Amino acid sequence: MHAADVYDYAIVRVVPRVEREEFINAGVILSCQRTGFLQAAMALDEPRLRALDPDTDVETVRRHLSAIVAICAGDAGCGPIAALPYRARFHWLTARRSAIIQTSAVHTGRCTDAAAALDHIMERMVRPRRPPPAARDAG
């Protein structure tokens, strides 16, 4: 078993009305330099997004979130950004912007499995919380 690897991650946020600064978490971008891992996962909660702004163009938001996933994967159809080295792609994707799609500050963690770390962060920070098993069974 090898020692834990250091990884960087940022939460992807959808800010439907930038001037209001309200957002929902929609995904995670995670990069592990030692292993060359760069991946994004998305889970857009459309009802929550529409609660912030009923006029949001959800299809455009989904297209932009999908582009982040494709850029992380190095998809050639995403233009020159997808052709950059993976750390440059991570830094480009996590750069501060004032747009409908934004990222949090970059955070650091340690793991032995970057894909599992990505899934764990998605569960904790993006996907809706589930009630405890006892509460689900009582309903």
C-alpha positions in Angstrom: 0.0 0.0 0.0 1.4 3.4 -0.9 1.2 6.6 1.1 -1.7 8.9 0.6 -1.5 11.3 -2.4 -2.2 15.0 -2.2 -5.1 16.2 -4.3 -6.7 19.6 -5.1 -10.4 20.1 -5.7 -12.9 22.8 -6.3 -16.7 22.8 -6.0 -18.5 23.9 -9.2 -21.3 26.3 -8.5 -24.2 27.6 -10.6 -24.9 31.2 -9.9 -28.1 31.9 -12.0 -28.2 35.6 -11.1 -24.6 36.8 -10.6 -25.7 40.1 -9.0 -27.5 38.2 -6.2 -24.5 35.9 -5.5 -26.8 33.0 -4.7 -25.6 29.6 -5.9 -26.1 25.9 -5.7 -23.3 23.4 -5.8 -23.4 21.4 -9.0 -20.2 19.4 -9.2 -16.6 18.8 -8.3 -13.3 19.1 -10.2 -10.5 17.0 -8.6 -6.8 16.8 -9.6 -4.1 14.6 -8.2 -0.7 15.7 -9.5 1.3 12.6 -8.6 -1.0 10.3 -10.4 -2.0 12.6 -13.3 -5.7 12.3 -12.3 -8.1 15.1 -13.5 -11.8 14.4 -13.4 -15.0 16.3 -12.8 -18.4 15.0 -11.7 -21.7 16.9 -12.0 -25.1 16.5 -10.5 -27.4 19.4 -11.3 -30.4 19.7 -9.0 -32.8 21.4 -11.4 -35.6 22.2 -8.8 -33.1 23.9 -6.5 -31.7 25.9 -9.5 -35.2 26.9 -10.6 -36.0 28.0 -7.0 -33.2 30.5 -7.2 -34.3 31.7 -10.7 -37.2 30.2 -12.5 -36.0 31.8 -15.8 -32.6 30.0 -15.8 -31.8 28.4 -19.1 -31.2 24.9 -17.7 -30.1 23.4 -21.0 -27.3 26.0 -21.3 -26.2 25.3 -17.8 -26.1 21.5 -18.4 -24.1 22.1 -21.6 -21.5 24.2 -19.7 -21.3 21.6 -16.9 -20.8 18.9 -19.5 -18.0 20.9 -21.1 -16.1 21.0 -17.8 -16.3 17.2 -17.6 -15.1 16.9 -21.2 -12.2 19.4 -20.7 -11.0 17.4 -17.7 -11.1 14.3 -19.9 -9.0 16.1 -22.6 -11.8 15.7 -25.2 -10.4 17.0 -28.5 -13.8 18.5 -29.4 -13.4 21.1 -26.6 -10.7 23.1 -28.4 -7.3 24.2 -27.2 -8.1 24.3 -23.5 -8.7 20.5 -23.5 -5.3 20.0 -25.1 -3.4 21.7 -22.3 -1.5 19.6 -19.7 -3.9 18.4 -17.1 -2.7 20.8 -14.3 -3.1 23.8 -16.7 -6.6 22.6 -17.4 -7.4 22.4 -13.7 -6.1 25.9 -13.1 -8.0 27.3 -16.1 -11.2 25.6 -14.9 -10.8 26.9 -11.4 -9.8 30.4 -12.2 -12.1 33.1 -10.6 -14.9 34.3 -12.8 -18.0 36.4 -12.6 -20.3 34.2 -14.6 -23.2 31.8 -14.2 -20.7 28.9 -13.7 -18.1 29.5 -11.0 -15.9 27.4 -8.7 -15.0 27.7 -5.1 -11.5 28.3 -3.8 -9.2 25.4 -4.4 -9.0 23.0 -1.4 -6.5 20.3 -0.7 -6.9 16.8 0.7 -5.1 13.4 0.9 -6.3 10.1 -0.5 -5.2 6.7 -1.7 -7.9 6.6 -4.4 -8.7 9.9 -6.3 -11.9 8.6 -7.9 -13.2 7.5 -4.5 -12.3 11.0 -3.1 -14.2 12.6 -6.0 -17.3 10.5 -5.2 -17.0 11.3 -1.5 -16.8 15.0 -2.1 -19.8 14.8 -4.4 -21.8 13.0 -1.7 -20.8 15.5 0.9 -21.0 18.8 -1.0 -23.2 18.4 -4.0 -25.8 15.6 -3.9 -28.9 16.2 -1.8 -28.7 14.9 1.7 -30.7 11.8 2.4 -32.6 11.4 5.6 -31.2 8.9 8.1 -32.3 5.3 7.5 -34.7 5.3 10.5 -36.5 8.4 9.2 -36.8 6.9 5.7 -38.3 3.7 7.1 -40.8 5.6 9.3 -42.3 7.4 6.4 
